[in-house]
Structures are given as structure tokens and as C-alpha cells.
Amino acid sequence: MNKPIISGIQQVGIGVSQVKEAFAWYRKHLGMDIPMFDEAAEAGLMLPYTGGEPRSRHAILALNLQSGGGMEIWQYTSRTPVGPEVAPLLGDLGIYIAKIKSKDVKATYQFLKDKGVNLLQEVTSTPEGLDHFYFKDPYNNVFEVVPAQDWFAKTSFTTGGIFGCVMGVSDIDKSIGLYKDVLGYDVVVYDKQDTFADMQGVPGGERKCRRVLLRHQAARKGAFSRMLGASEIELVQALDTPVKKIFENRLWGDLGYIHLCFDIADMPALEVMCNEHGYPFTVDSRSDEKSKDSFDMGEAAGHFTYIEDPDGTLIEFVEAHKIPILKKIGWYLDLKKRDRSKALPNWMLKTLGFGRVKD
């Protein structure tokens, strides 16, 4: 069997009520200033997660040229997006925190403090002994700023893009197989049980939890691997308190973190691997006759699928077929004609910076 290529975290989906306003906030505070696509359309293929009905939406995929995954900022336009009945707490099931990579954690802290961002704590140390801190955006999403060493380009921001997520799970021993055997996070950095001092200030941070931090030993490969960079996943299991599903009784696309997406190559091989490990595709864009060759995303095109982790958290996979390089002159790259195991040249990826939105 061919082995699929996972190039890195492409993006985390964030459901919001005002997509343009949210893009402006993430752009000005975190340097997520490249709109890879900006499209209003109907989400007609996510019926298992949208109440069985096609839903209109407006989405912007924002990137940071310095490296890291993007943010798919996603707003329903055919209905009012719904927030959770009760605010999520650490250990609740689903994506609870998005990790942002930083060149200098203390400098990022001061920058966000000066801008009046809701910082949940001072800079403190992770169980690994590294500087980090947590903050909330204006939409009640929790972020963690963590140090990183791999960088692609340079802008004026100390932050890059998405470096990973903190996932609430009901059984770490059951969930870890997906992240290790399918997604390639094969290094256990720490596995600890405690009430963690560095989590104080985070909603639910007083809970006794088991925390397992996972990274990947091998460097990622593939077209966008140099820009997406390394990443990590932290699994958190609450040990002595009841938990709830963060998206209980809500639709995909409602307010909060809606999915974690990986850039991949060789979707057929990935499907075989996912099936072998008990994670069948629950959504496949090629199930739609119009999308048999490529799903059109306006300024980009590709093949996307979804699986669920053992607690129902949505993991997306995207195999890009067409991406905009220089929109102004109509230059689009056809990735189907390239060796998908090879990284795109740095100069080509850096041309994405010509699309940066500057304030």
C-alpha cells in the first residue's frame, strides 16, 4: 500500500458570527494576513453535520507567511450561528485550545497586553519547562502561545500560525492511536496527571487531568511542508469531573473550533489507512457528481474528506489541486501535475505574500 503524505496542519476551523470582523482581529493581532481564499457559497456536502440541510456560509482561509497552519474563519449566512449552552471547560470533548507559534513568547505576551487582549495568565512554564501563556480572543476562543524554532519567512510579527491544538478526549489511551498511527504524532513529550499550575486561569484549569503532548519525529513532506512546519497535539482527559461535548446539540460551523484540518497527498491511500484503523470517511467531496474531479472553492480547488476521532471531534483532510499564486495576474498552480512528495520552492510560496492585507 502506498503511504499517504501528511504535510502538516493546514488550518483550524473557527466558527464566528462576523467573518470580516474576525479576519481583521486575527490579522492585526496575530499576523494572519493572507486570505488564501475568501468565498461565499453553499456548504452542501456536510449534511451529516449541518442538520441534513445545505447551509450558506462565508469563509476566509487566513495564513501567516512566517509559517504554521492557517485559520478557516467560517460564518453561517443562512442561519444565526449558535454558541454552547455552557462555556467549555478544560477536558470537555472537542477542540478546546488552538496553539499559536511564537519566536519570543514574552515579546508576544507584551504585544498582546499592550493591545488590551484578554490574557488569562502571566507567562508561565509548560510541564516541559518552556515559556507559554493563554489568552482569549473577542469571540471566547482560548489560544495558547508556545515557542517554536522552525520559521519560513519574516514579517513584523513575533507570531506565526497554528502550531497545534489541545483536544479534550474521554480516553487518552483510546484516542492516542489516531494521532500516532494515522496522523504521525509518534513522540510522547510528556504524559502527566495532576492539577496543573500552568493551567490556572484557563476555564476548567482547576480540574485534575491527564495531559499527553505529542509531536512528530520525522519532518513533514509535501508541497506546503516548508511553510506549514512542525506541529504538536496535546490530549487532555479530565479525571474526576464529568465532561460534555463542546458541540453537543449544535451544528458544524457554529461558534468555536469546528475542525482540525491536515494538508495531505494521496487521498486513496489515506482512506485505506483510516479504514484499517477504524476511522472511515464520514464526508467525501467526491460523493458529489459535480466534484468528482475537484471540489471548487472559488480561488482554490481540491478534494476534502472528514473523519471523527473516538469522541466525535472532526478531523478534515484536504488534498489541494489548484491554489492561487498571484491572483492579480491569474496565476494558479496545478498541483496535480507535480510530484506531491516534494516541497514547493520557497520563492513560489513566498509569492503568497503579495496577497497580504496590510492595515
Secondary structure per residue as TSV (DSSP state, phi and psi in degrees):
chain	resnum	aa	ss	phi	psi
A	1	M	-	360.0	134.5
A	2	N	-	-64.0	147.3
A	3	K	-	-99.9	127.6
A	4	P	-	-66.2	156.8
A	5	I	E	-103.3	124.8
A	6	I	E	-107.3	112.3
A	7	S	E	-83.7	-14.2
A	8	G	E	139.0	-179.3
A	9	I	E	-73.4	116.9
A	10	Q	E	-77.3	-42.4
A	11	Q	E	-171.3	162.0
A	12	V	E	-111.7	134.3
A	13	G	E	-83.3	133.8
A	14	I	E	-127.3	112.4
A	15	G	E	-78.3	128.1
A	16	V	-	-133.9	170.7
A	17	S	S	-98.6	-18.4
A	18	Q	-	-139.1	96.1
A	19	V	H	-65.6	-40.5
A	20	K	H	-67.1	-41.6
A	21	E	H	-63.5	-43.0
A	22	A	H	-66.0	-42.1
A	23	F	H	-58.9	-42.0
A	24	A	H	-62.6	-40.6
A	25	W	H	-66.2	-47.4
A	26	Y	H	-67.0	-31.4
A	27	R	H	-67.3	-47.3
A	28	K	H	-77.0	-28.1
A	29	H	H	-101.1	-27.6
A	30	L	H	-125.8	2.9
A	31	G	-	72.9	20.4
A	32	M	-	-85.3	75.5
A	33	D	-	-115.3	10.3
A	34	I	E	-109.9	110.1
A	35	P	E	-81.7	96.3
A	36	M	E	-61.5	-40.6
A	37	F	E	-145.6	155.6
A	38	D	E	-142.1	101.6
A	39	E	E	-140.5	133.3
A	40	A	E	-104.2	125.0
A	41	A	E	-161.7	-175.8
A	42	E	E	-101.7	130.4
A	43	A	E	-88.5	90.9
A	44	G	-	-99.4	-5.2
A	45	L	S	-106.3	-0.4
A	46	M	-	-101.7	30.0
A	47	L	G	-54.5	-34.9
A	48	P	G	-60.8	-20.5
A	49	Y	G	-118.7	3.5
A	50	T	T	-121.4	32.8
A	51	G	T	70.3	21.8
A	52	G	T	77.2	7.5
A	53	E	S	-123.8	142.4
A	54	P	-	-63.3	142.2
A	55	R	E	-129.0	137.0
A	56	S	E	-80.1	144.7
A	57	R	E	-152.7	167.1
A	58	H	E	-128.7	124.7
A	59	A	E	-128.9	141.8
A	60	I	E	-126.7	124.1
A	61	L	E	-93.8	108.1
A	62	A	E	-102.2	133.4
A	63	L	E	-120.6	160.2
A	64	N	-	-118.1	119.6
A	65	L	T	-63.8	-18.4
A	66	Q	T	-70.7	-18.1
A	67	S	S	127.5	168.6
A	68	G	S	101.0	167.0
A	69	G	B	-73.8	169.8
A	70	G	E	-98.0	-173.6
A	71	M	E	-123.5	120.8
A	72	E	E	-90.5	99.2
A	73	I	E	-85.5	119.9
A	74	W	E	-130.8	125.0
A	75	Q	E	-129.8	126.9
A	76	Y	E	-64.0	138.5
A	77	T	S	-116.5	-10.4
A	78	S	S	-99.9	-4.5
A	79	R	S	-155.7	164.4
A	80	T	-	-85.2	121.1
A	81	P	-	-64.3	146.7
A	82	V	-	-110.0	136.6
A	83	G	-	-90.6	168.4
A	84	P	-	-66.3	147.9
A	85	E	S	-63.0	-38.0
A	86	V	S	-126.3	134.5
A	87	A	-	-57.2	134.5
A	88	P	-	-61.7	150.7
A	89	L	-	-123.3	159.2
A	90	L	T	-53.4	128.9
A	91	G	T	97.2	-15.7
A	92	D	-	-62.4	153.8
A	93	L	B	-83.7	120.9
A	94	G	E	135.3	-170.2
A	95	I	E	-81.2	115.3
A	96	Y	E	-103.6	-34.2
A	97	I	E	-138.8	137.8
A	98	A	E	-101.2	135.0
A	99	K	E	-93.4	132.7
A	100	I	E	-111.7	131.2
A	101	K	E	-83.9	147.3
A	102	S	E	-139.0	143.5
A	103	K	S	-77.2	-28.2
A	104	D	-	-151.3	98.7
A	105	V	H	-60.9	-42.8
A	106	K	H	-64.7	-40.0
A	107	A	H	-66.3	-38.9
A	108	T	H	-63.5	-41.6
A	109	Y	H	-58.1	-46.8
A	110	Q	H	-66.1	-39.9
A	111	F	H	-60.0	-47.3
A	112	L	H	-69.6	-35.6
A	113	K	H	-62.7	-43.6
A	114	D	H	-63.6	-26.4
A	115	K	T	-89.7	2.1
A	116	G	T	78.4	21.7
A	117	V	-	-70.3	149.4
A	118	N	E	-76.0	88.6
A	119	L	E	-82.3	131.3
A	120	L	-	-88.7	-9.4
A	121	Q	S	-170.2	172.1
A	122	E	-	-77.2	171.6
A	123	V	-	-64.1	129.5
A	124	T	E	-135.9	-175.5
A	125	S	E	-107.7	138.5
A	126	T	-	-72.0	167.7
A	127	P	T	-57.5	-18.7
A	128	E	T	-85.4	-11.3
A	129	G	S	92.6	18.0
A	130	L	-	-103.7	150.2
A	131	D	E	-63.7	141.0
A	132	H	E	-164.8	168.7
A	133	F	E	-160.7	166.9
A	134	Y	E	-119.0	148.1
A	135	F	E	-145.4	165.3
A	136	K	E	-112.5	141.4
A	137	D	-	-82.8	176.9
A	138	P	T	-67.0	-7.2
A	139	Y	T	-107.8	15.2
A	140	N	S	74.4	18.9
A	141	N	-	-90.4	136.1
A	142	V	E	-91.3	132.9
A	143	F	E	-120.9	151.8
A	144	E	E	-119.9	131.1
A	145	V	E	-99.3	124.4
A	146	V	E	-131.0	153.8
A	147	P	E	-76.1	149.2
A	148	A	-	-144.0	155.1
A	149	Q	-	-110.5	-20.2
A	150	D	-	-97.6	127.0
A	151	W	-	-135.2	152.4
A	152	F	-	-107.1	-61.2
A	153	A	S	-124.9	-174.0
A	154	K	-	-130.0	131.0
A	155	T	-	-130.3	-172.2
A	156	S	S	-80.2	-7.8
A	157	F	-	-86.3	149.5
A	158	T	S	-84.3	-11.5
A	159	T	E	-102.2	152.0
A	160	G	E	-106.5	-149.2
A	161	G	E	-95.9	-150.6
A	162	I	E	-71.8	129.1
A	163	F	E	-107.8	-5.9
A	164	G	E	151.7	-168.2
A	165	C	E	-144.1	157.1
A	166	V	E	-101.8	119.7
A	167	M	E	-111.4	125.3
A	168	G	E	-80.9	128.1
A	169	V	-	-132.3	156.6
A	170	S	S	-86.7	-23.4
A	171	D	-	-151.4	100.0
A	172	I	H	-59.1	-41.7
A	173	D	H	-61.7	-30.0
A	174	K	H	-80.0	-38.7
A	175	S	H	-78.4	-28.3
A	176	I	H	-62.7	-26.3
A	177	G	H	-61.4	-39.7
A	178	L	I	-61.5	-48.7
A	179	Y	I	-73.2	-28.5
A	180	K	I	-85.2	-54.9
A	181	D	I	-83.3	-30.1
A	182	V	I	-97.0	-46.4
A	183	L	T	-94.2	-6.5
A	184	G	-	85.0	13.3
A	185	Y	-	-86.4	85.0
A	186	D	-	-101.8	4.5
A	187	V	E	-113.0	121.4
A	188	V	E	-90.9	108.9
A	189	V	E	-76.1	-45.0
A	190	Y	E	-153.1	157.2
A	191	D	E	-143.5	100.0
A	192	K	E	-131.9	149.1
A	193	Q	E	-121.9	128.8
A	194	D	E	180.0	178.7
A	195	T	-	-99.4	115.2
A	196	F	-	-94.4	125.9
A	197	A	G	-62.6	-33.7
A	198	D	G	-75.9	-7.4
A	199	M	G	-96.7	-4.3
A	200	Q	T	-64.0	133.2
A	201	G	T	103.9	-26.1
A	202	V	S	-80.4	132.9
A	203	P	T	-54.3	121.6
A	204	G	T	87.9	3.4
A	205	G	T	-66.2	-12.8
A	206	E	T	-83.8	-6.3
A	207	R	S	-69.8	144.0
A	208	K	-	-77.4	127.1
A	209	C	E	-137.0	161.6
A	210	R	E	-104.0	128.5
A	211	R	E	-120.4	128.5
A	212	V	E	-126.5	118.9
A	213	L	E	-99.4	127.5
A	214	L	E	-117.7	137.7
A	215	R	E	-131.4	172.0
A	216	H	-	-108.0	134.5
A	217	Q	S	-73.8	-46.0
A	218	A	S	-81.2	143.9
A	219	A	-	-65.2	143.0
A	220	R	-	-69.3	151.2
A	221	K	-	-118.2	171.6
A	222	G	S	113.8	172.7
A	223	A	T	-54.6	-43.6
A	224	F	T	-106.2	12.9
A	225	S	H	-62.5	-34.8
A	226	R	H	-67.4	-35.1
A	227	M	H	-84.0	-38.8
A	228	L	H	-70.8	-39.2
A	229	G	-	73.9	-170.4
A	230	A	-	-73.4	165.8
A	231	S	-	-156.6	173.0
A	232	E	E	-146.7	155.8
A	233	I	E	-127.1	131.7
A	234	E	E	-114.8	121.2
A	235	L	E	-97.0	133.1
A	236	V	E	-127.5	128.4
A	237	Q	E	-122.4	117.8
A	238	A	E	-69.7	134.7
A	239	L	S	-100.6	-31.0
A	240	D	S	-133.1	19.0
A	241	T	S	-135.8	147.9
A	242	P	-	-68.3	149.4
A	243	V	-	-124.3	166.0
A	244	K	-	-131.8	161.7
A	245	K	B	-78.0	129.6
A	246	I	T	-61.2	-33.8
A	247	F	T	-103.9	24.3
A	248	E	T	-57.3	129.1
A	249	N	T	59.9	27.3
A	250	R	-	-131.1	167.5
A	251	L	-	-99.2	149.6
A	252	W	T	-54.2	134.1
A	253	G	T	99.7	-13.2
A	254	D	S	-70.0	-179.1
A	255	L	S	-67.1	133.5
A	256	G	E	118.5	-168.6
A	257	Y	E	-80.1	114.9
A	258	I	E	-96.8	-25.1
A	259	H	E	-167.4	164.7
A	260	L	E	-117.9	126.9
A	261	C	E	-116.9	136.3
A	262	F	E	-114.0	138.4
A	263	D	E	-82.2	127.8
A	264	I	E	-136.5	169.6
A	265	A	E	-134.9	142.5
A	266	D	-	76.1	70.9
A	267	M	H	-61.5	-38.7
A	268	P	H	-59.5	-40.8
A	269	A	H	-66.9	-37.2
A	270	L	H	-64.8	-39.4
A	271	E	H	-61.8	-42.6
A	272	V	H	-59.9	-46.2
A	273	M	H	-62.1	-45.6
A	274	C	H	-62.4	-41.9
A	275	N	H	-63.3	-41.1
A	276	E	H	-61.6	-30.9
A	277	H	T	-97.6	5.0
A	278	G	T	85.4	26.1
A	279	Y	-	-126.1	74.4
A	280	P	-	-68.2	153.3
A	281	F	-	-62.9	130.4
A	282	T	S	-99.3	-20.0
A	283	V	E	-138.3	138.2
A	284	D	E	-143.3	118.5
A	285	S	G	-61.9	-22.3
A	286	R	G	-80.3	-0.1
A	287	S	G	-72.7	-15.5
A	288	D	S	-92.6	128.6
A	289	E	G	-56.9	-38.0
A	290	K	G	-70.6	-16.9
A	291	S	G	-111.2	19.0
A	292	K	S	-58.1	-40.5
A	293	D	S	-86.9	-49.1
A	294	S	-	-160.0	136.8
A	295	F	E	-83.8	124.6
A	296	D	E	-82.6	121.8
A	297	M	-	-114.1	35.7
A	298	G	S	79.3	-88.8
A	299	E	S	-93.5	-0.1
A	300	A	-	-143.5	168.7
A	301	A	E	-152.1	154.9
A	302	G	E	176.2	-161.7
A	303	H	E	-124.9	125.3
A	304	F	E	-125.9	150.0
A	305	T	E	-142.2	165.6
A	306	Y	E	-134.0	148.2
A	307	I	E	-128.9	169.8
A	308	E	E	-114.4	140.3
A	309	D	-	-75.4	176.1
A	310	P	T	-58.2	-18.1
A	311	D	T	-105.6	9.6
A	312	G	-	88.9	4.5
A	313	T	-	-69.2	136.8
A	314	L	E	-87.2	127.8
A	315	I	E	-114.0	125.2
A	316	E	E	-105.0	148.0
A	317	F	E	-125.1	134.5
A	318	V	E	-127.4	126.9
A	319	E	E	-107.7	104.9
A	320	A	E	-73.2	136.2
A	321	H	E	-107.9	-36.0
A	322	K	E	-139.8	133.4
A	323	I	E	-133.9	149.2
A	324	P	E	-79.6	129.8
A	325	I	E	-98.7	-57.4
A	326	L	E	-129.1	96.1
A	327	K	G	-62.1	-36.1
A	328	K	G	-61.8	-30.5
A	329	I	G	-109.0	9.0
A	330	G	T	71.9	32.0
A	331	W	E	-93.5	113.1
A	332	Y	E	-122.2	141.7
A	333	L	E	-98.7	126.7
A	334	D	E	-91.5	102.3
A	335	L	G	-75.9	-16.0
A	336	K	G	-68.5	-17.7
A	337	K	G	-94.8	4.8
A	338	R	S	-112.0	159.9
A	339	D	-	-72.2	109.3
A	340	R	T	-71.9	-10.2
A	341	S	T	-80.0	-15.2
A	342	K	S	-97.0	141.0
A	343	A	-	-71.3	144.2
A	344	L	-	-66.0	150.1
A	345	P	-	-59.2	145.3
A	346	N	H	-55.4	-42.6
A	347	W	H	-61.7	-35.1
A	348	M	H	-70.1	-44.2
A	349	L	H	-64.6	-35.9
A	350	K	H	-68.7	-20.7
A	351	T	G	-65.6	-18.5
A	352	L	G	-59.1	-25.8
A	353	G	G	-64.1	-19.2
A	354	F	G	-66.4	-17.5
A	355	G	G	-94.1	6.9
A	356	R	-	-60.9	139.3
A	357	V	-	-94.7	119.4
A	358	K	-	-108.3	135.5
A	359	D	-	-96.9	360.0
